[in-house]
Structures are given as structure tokens and as C-alpha cells.
Amino acid sequence: MNTIKLTSKVGASVCSIILSAAFAAQGQALLDVKIGATSNDSSANGAYQESGAAVLGLANSWWNEYSYVSSTPYNGSVVDSGDNSLAGVTLTVSNSGGVGAKTTSGSNPAFLFASMPYQNAGGVFTISLSGLVANTAYEFVGYAARPTSSAGASWAVTDGTFDSGTTLNTGASVDITTGIGIAYSEFLATTDGSGNLKVTDTGNPGTAITVREGFQLEMAAVPESSTWTLLTGGCGILIAFRGIKFHRAS
């Protein structure tokens, strides 16, 4: 009969792996989306690597790109800022009516504000995400600015729950260094029980057009205390099995 002995050292190593994985899940990848794109140089996943940095993330991140009038992205799968496929995540970008193209120059970052789709007053852009972590807070940064038309965005969470932050940006500047509430809005929203999140942009009240350049999304919440209790408690039990022998027939 063979005997396998599980020591506290092995148990601790297993726990280390479990907790490391849990922490890794916490830092769920950043999702970058450029809307109004006219080209893409297609990585293996079909995303576009941009040299400029937006509010979240760093320069040389990978951006999923959508054209002006279609809800279909150039790329075949949703990828994170490192060009890694986000398995199970589905993203749809749509508009309520006909869309035209606007062009802006002298912006920061240039790739994000250089072009955008627009709709006439009353038009609604909708961003729908599924496959996210259920009942979890995410940080959303929405970019919408057209200074010459005094057009920004009024954002709303229609699936999931709005938590806090800025949902109205004036669009008076296409430079992110001018701060939140001007070139972009930034807020926290919690997914519903199925991991869905839907955000709409209806444009600034009283303006003639609705514009949108893109958005970023990143997990903001930490695990509930009950989750960490289960993880750490389970590890404690595993380590407590020091010296227990498991037998199998030879």
C-alpha cells in the first residue's frame, strides 16, 4: 500500500496558489474601446495598439475598435488592454438612428478624439456588456466631446446600478488634462446579478448633436468579506491537515 503524506508546507503552497489566483481575478483587465475608428492594424485578436495614454491605463495599450455606423467591431473578440481575449465577455455598441462622422484635431490623446460618430439631437448611443463579474462595481470612463458644437454627453446606467461619480460632461475640450466633466465622465456602476452592464449616452441637454468617442472599463470592487473568509478559512483547514496520511492501493 502506498502512502501520500500532505504536509503543512504543501498545504501552504496550495493556499498560496489559491490566494494568488484570487488576487489576480481582482485585477481584472482593463477594457479599452474606441468608437468612430476608420482603420485598424489588426493584432492577432484584431485590436489596435495606440501610442497615447487615456485616463485609465498606459500608452501602447490595445483598443477594440468600432466604426461609425455599425455595432460590429473590427475585431473578432473582445480583448483587454494587453491584447488578451476576454473569454465570455460580449460587447455591443449601437445607435438609435443614422450616424455621421465628425473630425476634430489638436486633441489629447489624439487617436481617441481625432474622430467620432454623431447623431442628431435626441439620438442615443448604447453600450451593452455581458459576461462581467456579477454584482460587482466597475469604473467607467466615457469620452464624448465636440467643442465647436458644444456637444458632450449625458451618461446613464440602464442595466446594473449607478453608484457614484460624474455622468455629465460638457464636451468643451478634447484634452483629458482639462479634467473630469469636460472631455469625459467617470463613475462607478455595479453589474446586475447576471454580470450585465448597459450604459447610454443621450448627449448634453439642449445641444444639436450627440457624440461619443469611446470608453474604458475596469473592475473597481474588492471581494466581499464573506468571500475572503471562505478562502482564508479553507486554507487554514488545509494546513491543519499536517501529518494526515492518504492511502491508495498499490
N, C-alpha and C positions, 0 to 999 in steps of 0.2 A: 504494500500500500504506500503510495506517495503522499507526502505531507507538504503543503504550502503554508508558510508562516507569514502573516501580514504584520509587519512591524509598524511602530509609530512613525518611523522615517518614511516608509512607503505611503502611509496614510496622509502624512503631511504633504508629501509631494503631490498626491492626487488632489488634495484640497487646494494646493497652490494653483494647479491647473484649472480647477473649477472656478475659483475666485478670479483668476486672471481672465478667464473667458467671460465672466460676468462683468468685470470692469471694461473689457473690450466692447461688449454689447452696449455698455453705457455710452461709449463714444461713437455712436452710430454715425456713419459717414455723412459728410456734407453733400447736399444735392444742389447743383447749380443749373439753372435753366435760363437760356437766352431766347427771347421771343422777338420775331422780326428779323431773323437771320436770313442772309441771302446766299450763304455758301457754308461749306464745312469741309475740313481737310481729312475727316474720317479716320479715327483711330480704329483699332480692331473692333471696338464696340460702336463706332460711328459718331463719337463725340468730337468736340473741337477744343483744342488747348489754347487758352488765351493768356497773353503776357501780362495784362493788367490785373490788379487785385481789386475785388469789390469789398463790401462791408464785412462779410464773413470769408474766412479762408485766406489763401495766399495767391500770389501771381503764379502763372503757369498751371493753373487748375484746369480741369476738364469740364466743359459745359455742354449739356444737352441742348440741342438747337431745334427751334420750331420756326416755320416760315410765317408769312403774313396772314394767309387766309385759310390755312389748313390746321386741323387739330392733330395731324400726323407728324411726328418728329422725323428729322432726317435719320436719326439713329434707330437701330432695331430694338434696343433695350435701354432701360433707364440705368444710367451709371452714376457713381459718386464722383467727387472732385479728383479722385485718384485714378479714374477710368476703370473702376471695378464695377461689374454688373451688380445691381441691387436686386437680388432674386426675390420674386414675389411682389415687388413694388410696381404698381401701374400708375401712369401719369397721363392725364388727358388735358389738353389746353384747347379751349373752344371759345367761340364768339357768338353773339346773338344775331348778327347780321353781316352785311358786306363790310369788308375791311380794306382800307387803303394803306399806303406806305408813306411815312414821314421820314425826313432825313434831318439830322442835327449834327453839327460839327463842334469841335472845341470842347469835348466832354471828358469826364474822368469817372470811371475808366472809359476810354474811347470805344472799345468794342461793344460795350453794353449800351451806351447811349447814342451810338452812331446811326442807328435805325430802329424803327419801332412800328408796330401796327397801330391803326387808329380806327375808331368808329364815330359816327355822328352822335350828337347828344342823345343820351338815353341808351346807348349801346352798352352791353355787359360782356366783359371777359370773365371766363370761369376757369379756375384751376382745380382739377379733381385728382386726389391721390388716394390710393388704396394699398393695403399691404404694409402699412406702417405699424408701429407698436401700439396696441390698443390702450386707451385711457392714459395716454402719455403726453406730456407737454412738449411742444416743438417751438423753436424760434423761427419766425417767418420774416423775411426781409423782402418787401415788394418794391420794385423800381418802376416809376412812372413819372415822366417829366417832359414837358414841351413848353419852354419859356415863352416862345413867340406866340403861342396860342393860349397862354395862361392855363395850361392843362396839366393836371396832376392826377391823383387817384383817391377814391374813397373805397377802402377795402372793407370787406365783411366776411365773417366766418359763417357759412350756411350748413355745413356738416361738421360736427365737432363743436367745441365750445371756445369762444373768445375768452382769454384770461386777463391780459393787461397789455398796455403798450399804445403805440400811435397807429391809427388806422387811416388818417387823412394826411396826405402830403400835397403841397401847393403846386409842385412842378415848376417853381420859379427858377430852378437851377438844375443843370445836368452834371453837377460836380458833387460827388458824395462827401467831400470835405466840408460842404456848407451845412451838413448836419441833418439829423433825422427830422422828418416833417416837411422837407423841401424836395429833394430829389428822390427820396424813398421813405417808406414807412417801415416800422419794425415793431413786432408784437409777438406775444406768446399765445398759442392756441393748443387746446388739448384734443386729441383724436377721440372718436367715439368708441364704443365697445367692440367694434369690428376692425378698428385700425384705419378708418376713413377720415379724410380731412378735405373739405371743399372751401375754397376762398374765391370771392368775386371782386371785381373792380368795376365800379359804375361811373368813375370819373368824378372830378370835382363838381359840386353843385353849381349850376349857373354857367358852366363852360360849354363851348360848342362841340367839343370832341372828347372822346375817352381814349387815352393812350396807355400803353404798357410795354415796358422793355424786358422785363424778366423778373425772376425771384430766386431766393435761396432758402433752404430749409435744413434745419439741424436739430437733433434731439436736445432738449434743454432740461428734462427732468431727471432726478435720481431715483433709484428703485424705492418702492415703499418699504418702510421699516420691517414689515412682515416678511418681505422677500429676503432681506438681508438676514433676518432671524433664522429663516429656514436654511439658508446657505451656510451660515456660520455654525448653527446648531448641528446640521448634518455633518459638517467637518469635525466637530467636536466628538460626535458619536463614532465617526470613522477612526479617529486617532485613539479613542478609548478601547478599540478592539486590539490594542497591542498585545501580542502573545497568543491571540486566538488562532487555532490551527484549523485549516480547512482540509478535509480528506477527500481523496478520489481514488477509485480503484486503479491499481497498477496494471 
